[in-house]
Amino acid sequence: MVQHSSENYQSSWEQAFQHPGTGFHLDTPTQWKVLGKRNSVTVSGRLIGGCLETLASLAGTPYAPVHSFAEKFADEGILWYLESAESSAGEIYRALWTLRENGWFRYTQGVLFGRPGGYRETKDFDRVDALHTAFGPLHVPVIYDVDIGHVPPQLTLVNGSFANNPLYRSTGSTPLAEKLWTGNLHGTRGIPLNGPYSGF
């Protein structure tokens, strides 16, 4: 299966609430961004992820067997997809720190981070700072403002599937990335969608 990024995303739910049943109001150009100064990024691995606030509350409990999942697919690597809802930059960082310190990012090959819903900055600390601070020590590519999470439209990602995601910088003066997602979803190696990894 091949999925591409959207051309536009919905910046607010206001119009949808004012005009119920009219669908999404995609009013803002989509631009996936690469953290740091990389010219191009290609990441691949077994997908796992979900809502950051929910995942952080599961860290260290028996309800999130992330370590066994990572060990099972260590040879292919892990491609995390994460998104946040109603969190500040500081709260996003604390949640990522919790996951990192619990060893969840072992074997990570890259991170896809969605557009945040209900986001607010923490004084002079923004979400890009949060991502730099959390993932910098891992030295893995991070792509953010991806079409996942609480801000429509969203890609369909299947936990346990294998995905490739090449993303290339545009030429010329535009520093933002050309939008391309090629998710080759195949071979979940017997992980049932209603099994222990489906709750992430």
C-alpha angles and dihedrals in degrees: 000000000000121000127185129201118260122261091225138010135206110261095191141014091222097100092043090054093045092049107033117198096023095107128229122342101217102192108147128068114251116234120174110206134206118224111238128001103308116144094210138001132204116180131174138171146107111315122238130154149087140165110000096214092053094045094050090055090054097050111117094016128108089245095077112056093183095141094058090045091052093047091050092055100031092122092057097036131226125277109199122206116193139170136177136217128201093349132132122228089259092052091048090053093047091051092049090046090053092053093045094049090049089058096248095136096059110131090013113160097180147337132235111199120192131221106278121243117217091002125172131182124240103231105280094351113090134179093268088056089049092052093046092049095045101041102027093090090053095058093214129135115264121197115191140187087044121163095264133100136029096336113080142268104047136190119232110245123182119208111236096022122119116246137185119202118184114183123180132195116245120247123244125027098328109103094193127099130264105245117245133140121182107180110180100194110195145129110023089182095231099313104145116221089233093045132103095292097050095083098070 
